[in-house]
Amino acid sequence: MWEAPRVFRLEKDGRLRFRRQLTEEDLEQAAAAARSCPMQAIVLRGVTDE
């Protein structure tokens, strides 16, 4: 959530939610979040490195 605040939102019930429609900047933040996730729980699908 801290790496990509525009992508992820922590709900009152403690669950993490994410936005499905992302801008290029959001994708960069999401990639940073995936790299820094200690549990490797964040996986980006359908994104290519161009």
C-alpha positions as a Markdown table, in Angstrom:
| # | Residue | x | y | z |
|---|---|---|---|---|
| 1 | Met | 0.0 | 0.0 | 0.0 |
| 2 | Trp | 2.9 | 2.4 | 0.8 |
| 3 | Glu | 4.6 | 1.8 | -2.5 |
| 4 | Ala | 1.5 | 2.3 | -4.6 |
| 5 | Pro | -1.1 | 4.4 | -2.7 |
| 6 | Arg | -3.0 | 5.2 | -5.9 |
| 7 | Val | -3.3 | 1.5 | -6.7 |
| 8 | Phe | -4.1 | -0.1 | -3.3 |
| 9 | Arg | -6.5 | 0.9 | -0.6 |
| 10 | Leu | -6.7 | -0.6 | 2.9 |
| 11 | Glu | -10.3 | -1.2 | 3.9 |
| 12 | Lys | -11.8 | -0.9 | 7.4 |
| 13 | Asp | -11.9 | -4.7 | 7.6 |
| 14 | Gly | -8.1 | -4.9 | 7.1 |
| 15 | Arg | -8.3 | -6.2 | 3.5 |
| 16 | Leu | -6.3 | -4.6 | 0.7 |
| 17 | Arg | -8.2 | -3.6 | -2.4 |
| 18 | Phe | -6.8 | -2.6 | -5.8 |
| 19 | Arg | -8.0 | -0.5 | -8.7 |
| 20 | Arg | -8.3 | -2.4 | -12.0 |
| 21 | Gln | -7.9 | 0.5 | -14.4 |
| 22 | Leu | -4.4 | 1.9 | -14.0 |
| 23 | Thr | -2.4 | 4.7 | -15.6 |
| 24 | Glu | 1.2 | 4.2 | -16.7 |
| 25 | Glu | 2.3 | 5.9 | -13.4 |
| 26 | Asp | 0.1 | 3.6 | -11.5 |
| 27 | Leu | 1.7 | 0.6 | -13.2 |
| 28 | Glu | 5.2 | 1.8 | -12.2 |
| 29 | Gln | 4.0 | 2.1 | -8.6 |
| 30 | Ala | 2.4 | -1.4 | -8.8 |
| 31 | Ala | 5.6 | -2.9 | -10.1 |
| 32 | Ala | 7.5 | -1.3 | -7.2 |
| 33 | Ala | 5.0 | -2.7 | -4.8 |
| 34 | Ala | 5.4 | -6.2 | -6.4 |
| 35 | Arg | 9.2 | -6.0 | -6.1 |
| 36 | Ser | 9.1 | -4.9 | -2.5 |
| 37 | Cys | 6.4 | -7.3 | -1.2 |
| 38 | Pro | 8.1 | -9.7 | 1.2 |
| 39 | Met | 5.5 | -12.4 | 0.8 |
| 40 | Gln | 5.5 | -12.1 | -3.1 |
| 41 | Ala | 1.7 | -11.7 | -2.9 |
| 42 | Ile | 1.5 | -9.1 | -5.6 |
| 43 | Val | 1.7 | -10.4 | -9.2 |
| 44 | Leu | 1.3 | -8.2 | -12.3 |
| 45 | Arg | -0.4 | -10.0 | -15.2 |
| 46 | Gly | -0.8 | -8.8 | -18.7 |
| 47 | Val | 1.9 | -6.2 | -18.4 |
| 48 | Thr | 4.9 | -6.2 | -20.7 |
| 49 | Asp | 8.2 | -4.4 | -20.4 |
| 50 | Glu | 8.3 | -2.3 | -23.5 |
